[in-house]
């Protein structure tokens, strides 16, 4: 195998692993989010949690299909906010979606069309979920914007 091919494969697997890590963290985080919500908000959090589980499972399959070994999820995650109620749960959901969106640009930049399409779709869906939770959208979801 040529060095270029090995490097390209390693880059692809690294981008897939980064997205997988974000999805695993979102799955964990949505367990916390859902525990602090009721009614419609709980139902929406449950739907979002399932979406992240499906993305996590799809990424795991993509890594295995390309000869990689998916990094296992952590047992627990350090959350960016302390959640003790409804408002903090919503804030965490927004942060989780922003983190997921930020994890996918590495896949969008790859030459494989199927991966690029998957990543673009995941970014779009995460940005839409973040906008739904926060009540506002981001100008460039997934990209660090300098002020």
C-alpha positions in Angstrom: 0.0 0.0 0.0 1.4 3.4 -0.9 2.2 6.0 1.7 -0.4 8.3 0.1 -3.1 5.7 0.4 -2.2 4.9 3.9 -2.2 8.6 4.8 -5.6 9.1 3.1 -7.1 6.1 4.9 -5.8 7.2 8.3 -7.2 10.7 7.6 -10.5 9.3 6.7 -10.6 7.1 9.8 -9.5 10.0 12.0 -12.4 12.1 10.7 -14.8 9.2 11.2 -13.6 8.7 14.8 -13.9 12.4 15.6 -17.6 12.3 14.4 -18.1 9.1 16.3 -16.8 10.6 19.5 -19.1 13.6 19.2 -22.1 11.3 18.6 -21.2 9.1 21.6 -21.0 12.2 23.8 -24.3 13.4 22.5 -25.9 10.0 23.3 -24.7 10.3 26.9 -25.6 14.0 27.1 -29.1 13.4 25.9 -29.6 10.9 28.7 -29.0 13.8 31.1 -31.1 16.2 29.1 -34.1 13.9 29.0 -33.9 13.2 32.7 -34.6 16.9 33.4 -37.5 17.4 30.9 -41.1 16.5 30.7 -43.9 16.5 28.2 -43.2 17.7 24.6 -39.6 18.7 25.5 -38.9 15.2 26.8 -40.4 13.7 23.6 -38.2 15.9 21.4 -35.1 15.0 23.5 -36.0 11.3 23.1 -36.2 11.7 19.3 -32.9 13.6 19.2 -31.3 10.9 21.4 -32.4 8.2 19.0 -31.1 10.2 16.0 -27.7 10.4 17.7 -27.7 6.7 18.4 -28.4 6.0 14.7 -25.6 8.3 13.6 -23.3 6.6 16.2 -24.2 3.2 14.8 -23.8 4.3 11.2 -20.3 5.8 11.9 -19.3 2.6 13.7 -20.2 0.6 10.6 -18.3 3.0 8.4 -15.2 2.7 10.5 -15.4 -1.1 10.5 -16.1 -1.2 6.8 -12.9 0.8 6.2 -10.7 -1.6 8.3 -10.7 0.5 11.4 -11.6 -0.2 15.0 -14.2 2.2 16.5 -13.1 3.8 19.7 -15.4 2.8 22.4 -17.6 5.4 24.2 -16.4 6.7 27.5 -18.2 5.4 30.6 -19.0 9.0 31.5 -18.4 12.5 30.1 -17.6 15.8 31.6 -20.6 18.0 30.7 -20.0 21.6 29.7 -22.8 22.8 32.0 -24.3 21.5 35.3 -27.8 20.4 34.7 -30.2 20.8 37.5 -33.4 21.8 35.7 -35.3 22.5 32.5 -33.3 25.6 31.4 -29.9 23.9 31.9 -31.1 20.8 30.1 -32.1 22.9 27.1 -28.7 24.7 27.2 -26.9 21.3 27.2 -28.9 20.1 24.3 -27.9 23.2 22.3 -24.2 22.7 23.2 -24.4 19.0 22.3 -25.8 19.8 18.9 -23.1 22.5 18.3 -20.4 20.0 19.3 -21.8 17.4 16.9 -22.0 19.9 14.1 -18.4 20.9 14.7 -17.2 17.3 14.5 -18.3 16.8 10.9 -16.4 19.3 8.7 -13.5 16.8 8.5 -15.8 14.3 6.8 -17.3 16.9 4.5 -13.8 17.6 3.2 -13.0 14.0 2.2 -13.1 12.9 -1.4 -15.6 10.1 -0.9 -19.1 11.4 -2.0 -21.0 9.1 0.3 -19.1 10.3 3.3 -19.4 13.9 2.3 -23.2 13.5 1.8 -23.6 11.7 5.2 -21.6 14.4 7.0 -23.4 17.3 5.3 -26.7 15.7 6.3 -25.6 15.2 9.9 -24.4 18.8 10.1 -27.7 20.1 8.7 -29.8 18.0 11.1 -27.7 18.9 14.2 -27.8 22.6 13.3 -31.6 22.3 12.9 -31.9 20.6 16.3 -29.7 23.3 17.9 -31.9 26.0 16.4 -35.1 24.3 17.6 -33.7 24.0 21.1 -32.3 27.6 21.3 -34.8 29.4 19.2 -32.2 30.8 16.9 -29.8 29.6 14.2 -26.1 29.9 13.7 -24.6 31.7 10.7 -22.0 29.0 10.0 -22.9 25.9 11.9 -19.9 23.7 12.7 -17.4 26.4 11.9 -15.5 28.5 14.4 -16.4 32.1 13.6 -13.9 34.8 14.6 -15.4 37.9 16.0 
